[in-house]
Amino acid sequence: MENIRNIVPDRTTHTLHLVVEEKTTRLDKYIANHYPLMLSRTQVQGLIIKGYVTVTGKSAKPSLRLKHGDEISIVIPPSPPLIPEPEDIPLSIVYEDDDLMVINKPPGLITHPASGHPSHTLVNAILAHCPHLSIDEPSVRPGIVHRLDKDTSGLIVAVKNNKARLSLVQQFNSRAVFKQYLVLVKGQLIPPQGTIDLPIGRDAIHRKKMSIVFGGRQAYTHYRVISYYGDYTLVEATLETGRTHQIRVHFAALGYPVAGDATYGIKTPFLTRQFVHSHSLGFLLPSSGEYREFHAELAPDLKEAIEYLSSSH
């Protein structure tokens, strides 16, 4: 039997370890139940068949019945590099020059390729629109200097060359970029204006989620109430920082979860996705140093949600 270390070099792998403490069950089911957000049962079976899983130092079959005290080692091999291809995906371009584009991203469009989503992303659309990008950066996300969640609509900037990339990255890192969102939350938000100052980090249990974590990264969200609609509040949120899922995590922590957000907020009958829209984006143009601010109206589905609430109250 070939040693697992000869299959995939240690320096390019991620290894998980489990000790069986429950009643006897199948190997593939046991692993899948312990890592439901990381591995599907089909993926687990593939790893076992390829020899990436050992039980007490020996390879096994997916159907192996485990015993109390069995030690399981799971080697997660590195994902192959993703090289995005141009795709003819329509873009709503708010502004464009030789350095960059400001795009009004529709909901449902992922920013760049990732595991499980190798194509049909904003990057694929950008490559089709700008086939001669000159950027020395990882090929998986050419032109991308910040991100919007898949189900967040609105403004995002994409760069075309190294000069623009350096300028925008520096502006984002120094918190010089103006980022404002329109957000609908559940409940009548009080006080009507304030700042949420709570650190954000990776959730200790659900690793694909973020949460308020003592010792996490500083995160600041300034907000102002625009309108109350019964038990909902339309809020203007300005981000001083740009942490992953910041708006959704911050308002959930306040007790005013984002409407339509199945992960941190609440489902609503009049929304099919989270009500978060990148409304305004402002920065210095790399070519001239001129400050420009761009705006995008609410996406059609979010407009319909507001109209529904307006007619109901």
N, C-alpha and C positions, 0 to 999 in steps of 0.2 A: 504494500500500500504506500502511495506517495505521501510524504509528509506535507501537511497543509502549507508550511512555510515555503515550500518549493513551487507552489502554485501561484501565489501572489506575494511579491516582496512586502515585508512588514512596513517599509517606509511609505507605501502607497495604499495601505489598507486601514480600515477602521474595524476593530474587533470588539464584539459584545460577549459578555459572559453571564451565564445563568446557572443557578443551583436549584434543582428541582425540590420543591418543598410541598407540592400538592399531591393529590392522588394521581395514580397512573393515568396517562393520556398519551396520544400520539405525539411524536416529536414535532411534526409540522404545525399541528394545531397549537401546541404549547408555545412555540416561538411566536406564531402569528398573534396569539392572544396577549402576549407580553409586549409586543411592539406594533399595535394596530395602526398607528399613524405613520410608521416607518416602512413596514413590510406587509404586503398582502400574503395570503396563504399560498397563492400561486408563486409569488416571488420566493417565499421560503422554500417551497419544494424545489425550485430551480437551483437555489444555493446548495441544498442538500445533495441533489443529484450531481452537481458539478464538484462536490468535495469540499465546499467551503464551510461545512458544519461538522463538528466532531462531538461525540458524546464520550466523556471520560477518556479522551485522547484517541478515539477510534472513529472512523467514518461510519455512517449509518444510513438507513433508508427512511424516507418520510413517514412510513407507517410504524417505525420502531416504538414500542411501548416503553415509556420511561419509568424509572424507579426513583423512589425518594432518595435524594443525595446525589443523583447523577449530575455531572458537571458538563454544561453545554458551552461550546465555543463557536461563535458565529463570525466569520470573516466577511465583511462587506467590501467587495472589490471596488476599485475606483470606477466611476462612470466614464464612458468614452467621451472625448471632447465633442462639444456641439458646435458645428460650423453652420450658422444660419445661411439660408439661401434667400434671394429676393423673391417676394410674393406680391402679386398685384392686389393689394388690399387698399381700399380707398382711405385717404387721409384728409381730415378737415384741418387745413393749415391756416392758422390765425395770422402768422407773420413768418417771413422767410427772407434771409439775405445770404451772402456768401459763406457766413460762419455758422449759422444755426437756423433751426425751425422751431416755432412755437406751435404745438399741435393740440387740438381739442380732442382728447382721447375718448372714444365711446366706452360704455361699460361692457365688460366681458372680454376685453382685449388685454392680454398679458403683455407686460412691458418688454421682456426679453426671454429667449428660450431658457428652459430649465428642465430638470428631470421630469418626465411625464408630459412635457409641453415643448417638444422640439421645434415646432413650427407655428405658423399663423399667429405671430406676435407683432408688436409694434416695430421691433427691430427688422423683421422680414419686410414690413411695409416701407421702412426708411431705406433699406438697401435697394428696393425697387425704385424708389423716388430719387435717391442719390447714389447711383451706381459707382461713383468715384470718390467715396469717402477716403480721406487721407488721415487716418488716426492710428497711432501706435498704442494699442490697448488690447486687452483680451478680446478675441474675435467673437465671443459669444454675445457681447452686447455693445457693438460699435455705435458710437453716438450717444449712448445713454449716460447721463451724469446724475440723474435722480430717478425715482420710481413712483408709480402710482399703483395701488392694489388693483387686481384684476377687475373688481366690481366698483371701483371708484372712477367716476368720469371727470372730464375737465382737462385743464391745461398742464402740459408737460413740455419741457424744452429738450431738443436733441441737437447735438453739435456735429459739425461737418469736418473739422480739422483739429490738429493738436493745439493750436493757439487758442481756439474757442474752448476746447475741453479744459485746458489749464485755467483759463479765466473763470469759467463757470464753477469748476471744482473749488477754486479758491473762494469764490463768493459764497458757495453753499457752506464750506467749512467755516468761514468767518461769520456765518449767520447774516450775510448782507442781502440775501435773496428774500423778497417779500412773497409770502405764501399764505393765501387766504382761501378758506373753504366755506361752503354753505352746508350745514349739517342739520338734520332733523333728529331730535332726541325725544324719548318718551318721558312725559312728566312736564310740569311747569317749572322750568329752570329758574331758581332764585339763589343768589341775587342776579339781576339781569345783566351784570357785567362783572368780569373778574379774570383771574389768572389761575390756571391749574398747574401747580408745581409739585409733581410727583415723579420719582425716578422709575424708569422702565427697564425691564430685563426679561430674559427668557424664562418662561414658566418652568418651575422645578419639576412638575409632573407631566404636563402636556407640552412637549418640547417644540411643537409647531405653533404654540401660542405665546403671546407676550403677556406680562402682568406687571403690577406695581411691585417692585422688588427693592428692599432696603439694600443700598449699596449698588443699585443699578445705575444706568446712565441718566444724567440730568435731562429732564424734559419739561418744556414750558409751552402751554397752550393758553393764549389770551382769547377770551370770547366776549361776544356782545349779543344779547337777544334781539332778534329782528321782529318776530311775531309769535304770539301764542295762538294755538289752534286746539281748544279744548284741553286734552291731556297730552298735547304734543307742543314742542317749542322749536321754532326755526332759529338757528344760531349762526352767527358769523364767527368762524374760528380762525385765528391767525397764529401760525406756528413759528415760534422762535427757534425751535430745534426740529429735527426731522427723524424721529425714532420710528422704527417699524410699528405700524398700527397705532401710532400715537393718539390720534383723535379718538378712535374707537375704545382704546384702553382707558384713556383719561376720563371720558364722559361716563363710561361704565363704572369707573371707580367712584365717581361723584354720586352715583345712584340715578343717573339720567342716561340710560343706554341708547345707543344709536338705533333708530328705527330701521328695520329690515336687515339688521346685522345678525346673522345666524350664529356667529362665533362668540362675540362679546355682548351683543345687544339682544334685541327681541324681534321675532317675526311679526309682521303686520299683514293684514288682509289686502292692503292697497299697494304693497311693494313686493318686488321679486328680488331685490338686492338692497344692499346698505345705502342709506341716503347720505352719501358723502360726495361732494362735487368740488373739484379744484376750480374756484371761481376767479381768482386773481393771481397773477404771477408777475413780479417785477424784478429787474436786474439791470446791470450795466452792460451795454452792447460791447463785445470784445473789440470790435473794429474802431469805434469812436469814443467809447467811455460814456456815452449818453445813457442816462437812466430811462428805461422804457417800462411801462406797466401794461399788461394785457389782461383782458377779461373774457369770460365765456359764460353765456347764459346757462341756466339749468338745463340739463338733458331732458328730452321730451317726457320720459317716464317719471322723472322727479317733478316736472311741472304738473303732470296729471295728478300726482299724489297731493300736491299743495292745493290744486283745484278741488279735489275730493274733500280734503279737510276743510277748505273754505266754505264749501256748500253744505257741509255737515254741521257747522257751528256758526 
